[in-house]
């Protein structure tokens, strides 16, 4: 299934990209202790540990969205800010997304918990070749709140230096297509950071930012979670 998303390619105008393959790379921390910490914090909410690291989960391409509101089955899901790679068949891009995940279902099946939720992505991409030389410096933060008038609470904070090199993830992914290329139409989320404090938890609003101090630019995106009633 092809899913078209319009992006703003920073400094290069608009582009509509047909996404027909979605991948979520999990357990991608460069530091083994950090990976174990994230595994442990998820085990606290009943999520079984992975069989191997990293893992590449397949999800529907139609889940990727730049909308500012997503609907979920209940209020137990939560976001995870992470870098996103998008390949349009001509060029590879770096973006920002949230691997929004159903935490109740995650205790039963991690793969299903990812497939059931929309994957919000910021509507801005950076050409990968413009950032390839300083990827480790790029900073990602996320914030949460439950009320539109409340203060944002810092939720995650990390640099890409704490994630496996993106080129390594590309090469080992099931969508690899040559050096630093994915199959055309692939969007791949590349892993997240541990929560700062308070544990993994849901929130009505999720805000994320990716900062490139070297080139002086930032990608921001915020979305709201609307919980549908559970009917039995």
C-alpha positions as CSV (number, residue, x, y, z in Angstrom):
1,X,0.0,0.0,0.0
2,X,1.4,3.4,-1.0
3,X,0.9,6.3,1.4
4,X,1.8,9.8,0.1
5,X,3.1,12.4,2.6
6,X,4.0,16.0,1.7
7,X,7.2,17.2,3.4
8,X,9.1,20.4,3.5
9,X,12.7,19.6,2.5
10,X,14.6,22.2,4.5
11,X,16.1,24.7,2.0
12,X,14.8,22.7,-1.0
13,X,11.1,23.3,-1.1
14,X,8.1,20.9,-0.9
15,X,8.1,17.3,-1.9
16,X,5.5,14.6,-1.9
17,X,7.0,11.2,-1.0
18,X,5.2,7.9,-1.5
19,X,5.8,5.7,1.5
20,X,5.0,2.0,1.0
21,X,7.3,0.4,3.6
22,X,7.3,1.2,7.3
23,X,10.0,-0.1,9.7
24,X,10.6,0.5,13.4
25,X,14.1,-0.2,14.6
26,X,14.1,-1.1,18.2
27,X,16.7,-1.6,21.0
28,X,19.2,0.5,19.0
29,X,21.2,2.1,21.8
30,X,24.9,2.4,21.2
31,X,25.6,1.8,24.9
32,X,24.7,-1.6,26.2
33,X,23.9,-0.2,29.7
34,X,21.5,2.3,28.2
35,X,19.8,-0.4,26.2
36,X,19.5,-2.6,29.3
37,X,18.1,0.4,31.2
38,X,15.3,0.9,28.6
39,X,14.6,-2.8,28.6
40,X,14.3,-2.7,32.4
41,X,12.0,0.3,32.4
42,X,9.7,-1.4,29.9
43,X,9.8,-4.6,31.9
44,X,8.5,-2.6,34.9
45,X,5.3,-2.2,32.9
46,X,5.2,-5.8,31.8
47,X,6.9,-5.7,28.4
48,X,9.0,-8.9,27.7
49,X,12.7,-8.3,26.8
50,X,13.7,-8.6,23.1
51,X,15.1,-11.8,21.6
52,X,18.0,-9.9,20.1
53,X,19.2,-6.3,19.5
54,X,18.5,-4.4,17.4
55,X,15.2,-5.6,16.1
56,X,13.4,-4.4,13.0
57,X,9.6,-4.4,13.3
58,X,7.4,-4.0,10.1
59,X,4.4,-1.7,10.4
60,X,1.9,-0.4,7.8
61,X,3.1,2.6,5.8
62,X,-0.3,4.1,6.3
63,X,0.5,4.7,10.0
64,X,3.0,7.4,9.2
65,X,1.3,10.8,9.5
66,X,2.0,14.5,9.9
67,X,-1.4,15.2,11.5
68,X,-1.4,17.0,14.8
69,X,-4.1,14.6,16.3
70,X,-4.1,10.9,16.5
71,X,-6.8,8.5,17.8
72,X,-6.1,5.6,20.0
73,X,-8.3,2.8,21.4
74,X,-7.7,3.9,25.0
75,X,-5.5,6.3,27.0
76,X,-2.7,3.8,27.7
77,X,-0.5,4.6,24.8
78,X,2.5,7.0,24.7
79,X,5.1,8.5,22.4
80,X,8.8,8.0,21.9
81,X,10.8,10.6,20.0
82,X,13.3,9.3,17.6
83,X,15.2,10.0,14.3
84,X,13.4,8.9,11.1
85,X,15.1,8.0,7.8
86,X,13.0,8.4,4.6
87,X,14.2,7.4,1.2
88,X,12.3,8.6,-1.8
89,X,14.3,6.5,-4.3
90,X,16.5,9.4,-5.2
91,X,17.8,10.7,-1.9
92,X,17.9,9.7,1.8
93,X,16.5,12.2,4.3
94,X,16.6,12.6,8.1
95,X,13.5,13.5,10.0
96,X,11.8,13.3,13.4
97,X,9.0,11.1,14.6
98,X,7.3,9.4,17.5
99,X,7.0,5.6,17.7
100,X,3.7,5.9,19.5
101,X,3.0,2.6,21.2
102,X,0.0,1.0,23.0
103,X,1.5,0.1,26.4
104,X,-1.3,-2.3,27.4
105,X,-0.9,-4.3,24.2
106,X,2.9,-4.1,24.4
107,X,2.8,-6.5,27.4
108,X,1.3,-9.1,25.0
109,X,3.1,-8.4,21.8
110,X,5.5,-5.6,21.0
111,X,4.9,-6.0,17.3
112,X,1.2,-5.6,17.6
113,X,1.5,-2.7,20.0
114,X,3.4,-0.8,17.4
115,X,1.1,-1.7,14.5
116,X,-2.0,-0.5,16.3
117,X,-0.8,3.1,16.7
118,X,-0.3,6.0,14.3
119,X,3.3,7.1,13.9
120,X,3.4,10.9,14.0
121,X,6.3,12.5,12.0
122,X,7.3,16.1,11.7
123,X,6.5,17.6,8.2
124,X,10.1,18.7,7.7
125,X,13.1,16.6,6.5
126,X,16.8,17.3,6.2
127,X,18.8,15.9,3.3
128,X,20.9,13.1,4.9
129,X,24.1,14.2,3.1
130,X,23.9,17.6,4.8
131,X,24.0,16.1,8.3
132,X,26.0,12.9,7.8
133,X,29.3,14.4,9.0
134,X,27.9,15.5,12.4
135,X,25.0,13.1,13.2
136,X,26.3,12.4,16.7
137,X,25.9,16.1,17.6
138,X,22.2,16.2,16.7
139,X,20.0,16.6,19.8
140,X,16.4,15.2,20.3
141,X,14.1,16.2,23.1
142,X,10.5,15.4,24.0
143,X,8.0,16.9,26.4
144,X,4.6,15.9,27.7
145,X,1.5,17.4,29.3
146,X,-2.1,16.4,29.9
147,X,-3.7,19.8,29.6
148,X,-3.3,22.4,26.8
149,X,-2.7,25.2,29.4
150,X,-0.2,23.2,31.6
151,X,3.5,23.6,31.5
152,X,5.5,21.1,29.3
153,X,7.3,18.5,31.4
154,X,10.7,17.3,30.0
155,X,10.3,13.6,29.0
156,X,13.3,12.6,27.0
157,X,16.7,14.2,26.1
158,X,19.5,12.7,24.1
159,X,21.9,13.0,21.2
160,X,22.2,10.6,18.2
161,X,25.6,9.7,19.6
162,X,23.7,7.4,22.0
163,X,22.0,5.6,19.1
164,X,23.8,3.1,16.9
165,X,25.3,4.9,13.9
166,X,22.4,5.4,11.4
167,X,24.5,4.1,8.6
168,X,24.9,0.8,10.5
169,X,21.2,0.6,11.0
170,X,20.5,1.2,7.4
171,X,23.0,-1.5,6.4
172,X,21.5,-4.1,8.7
173,X,17.9,-3.3,8.1
174,X,15.6,-5.5,5.9
175,X,15.2,-2.5,3.5
176,X,18.9,-1.9,2.8
177,X,19.6,-0.9,-0.7
178,X,23.3,-0.2,-1.2
179,X,25.5,2.2,0.8
180,X,23.5,4.5,3.0
181,X,20.3,3.8,1.0
182,X,17.0,2.2,1.8
183,X,14.6,0.7,-0.7
184,X,12.6,3.5,-2.4
185,X,9.5,4.5,-0.4
186,X,10.9,3.3,3.0
187,X,10.4,5.2,6.3
188,X,12.4,3.8,9.2
189,X,12.3,5.0,12.8
190,X,15.7,4.4,14.4
191,X,15.3,4.1,18.1
192,X,14.6,6.3,21.1
193,X,16.0,7.4,24.5
194,X,15.2,6.5,28.0
195,X,12.6,8.6,29.9
196,X,14.2,11.2,32.1
197,X,12.1,10.4,35.2
198,X,8.8,9.0,36.3
199,X,8.9,6.0,33.9
200,X,7.2,5.4,30.6
201,X,3.7,6.9,30.8
202,X,0.9,8.2,28.6
203,X,0.0,11.9,28.1
204,X,-2.6,13.8,26.1
205,X,0.0,16.0,24.4
206,X,3.4,15.0,23.1
207,X,6.0,17.6,21.8
208,X,9.3,16.8,20.2
209,X,12.2,18.7,18.7
210,X,15.4,17.8,16.8
211,X,18.2,20.4,16.9
212,X,21.2,20.7,14.6
213,X,23.4,23.3,16.3
214,X,26.1,22.9,13.6
215,X,23.7,24.2,10.8
216,X,21.6,26.3,13.1
217,X,18.2,24.7,12.5
218,X,15.5,22.8,14.4
219,X,12.6,20.5,13.6
220,X,9.5,20.8,15.9
221,X,6.3,18.8,16.0
222,X,3.5,18.5,18.5
223,X,0.5,16.2,18.5
224,X,-2.5,15.4,20.6
225,X,-3.8,11.9,21.5
226,X,-7.6,11.5,21.4
227,X,-8.7,8.3,23.2
228,X,-11.7,6.5,21.7
229,X,-14.1,4.8,24.1
230,X,-13.5,1.1,24.7
231,X,-16.7,-0.7,23.9
232,X,-17.1,-4.3,24.9
